[in-house]
Amino acid sequence: MRLTASKVFVTGLKVQANIGVHRHEIGRAQPLVVEVELDVPTAETDRLADTFDYEAVLKAAQRVAEAGHINLVETFAHRLARLCLEDPRVSRARVRVEKPLALEPHAVGAGVEVVLER
C-alpha cells in the first residue's frame, strides 16, 4: 500500500486576540475560533516524532494572538498559516478564523479562510 494523503487538523481552537478595526474593538480582546488543516506526509507510525504535533498549532495560534493588536482576521489567518509552514514537512496549510462576536446578534460568526502552499 502507498500513502496518498495525510492531514493533521485542529478544530474549534479558542484563542483571545486583540483584533479589529472598529472603535469598539480597539483595546479589548475578542474570542476567535480557529480551524487548521495541514498536509503533512506521515507513515504508519506510533511515534510523535514521525508526524506533526498538533499542539504546535495551539502554540502558533497563541503566538499570533499574543504578538499585539491585529486589524483583520485575514492577517491572523495568514500569520498562523505561515508559522505552520515553517515546518518543512507541511506542504499546505488551510486556516479558518471565525470572530463569533463580529455580527452578534445577527449572525453566529464571521471570518475568513486562507490556503497557503509551498
Buried (B, 14 or more C-beta within 10 A) or exposed (E): EEEEEBEBEBEEBEBEBBBBEEEEBEEEEBBBBBBBBBBBEBEEEEEEEEBBEBEBBBEBBBEBBEEEEBEEBBBBBBBBBBBBBEBEBBEBBBBBBBBBBBEEEEEEBBBBBBEBEE
